[in-house]
Amino acid sequence: MLANGSKLGYRKHSGSDEGNYTDLPGLKEIPEMGIEPEKVENTCLTDKNMQYENGIGDAGDITYKFKYDNSKADSPYRIMRKAQESGEVMDFQETLIDGTKTEFSGQVSVKRTGGGVNGVIEFNLAISLQSDIKVIDPSE
């Protein structure tokens, strides 16, 4: 499946599943998504081999890449930059073309990329996870 058609929406964090998400236009790249649990060694003296358990997980870096546009008050760059400045936690919903949705909450940081001759300027939206990741399968 291609990443084409993927969307990222946001809303103010309310602690509930209430409220609609507003799509952020200009999305160019989505990150890997999922949790990698830490492997914790838990071997007894009577075991013949090392024994392990899954510990807590780490989602790693959640960074989305966007087309840079700061021409309007509702441009994604401005909205997310203001969220960074306030330090507020926001809710996010990533939607893939097949209808799979991934929801999570986090704080954002925004970084504009550099550029050169014939190079586009973009911005990276890094999200520090503040919740579990919830995957919603598409309806059949």
Sequence and secondary structure as in RCSB ss.txt:
>XXXX:A:sequence
MLANGSKLGYRKHSGSDEGNYTDLPGLKEIPEMGIEPEKVENTCLTDKNMQYENGIGDAGDITYKFKYDNSKADS
PYRIMRKAQESGEVMDFQETLIDGTKTEFSGQVSVKRTGGGVNGVIEFNLAISLQSDIKVIDPSE
>XXXX:A:secstr
  STT EEEEEE  SSS S  EE TTEEE      EEEEEE   TT SS  EEEEEEE   EEEEEE   SSTT 
HHHHHHHHHHHT  EEEEEE TTS EEEEEEEEEEEE    TT   EEEEEEEE S  EEE    
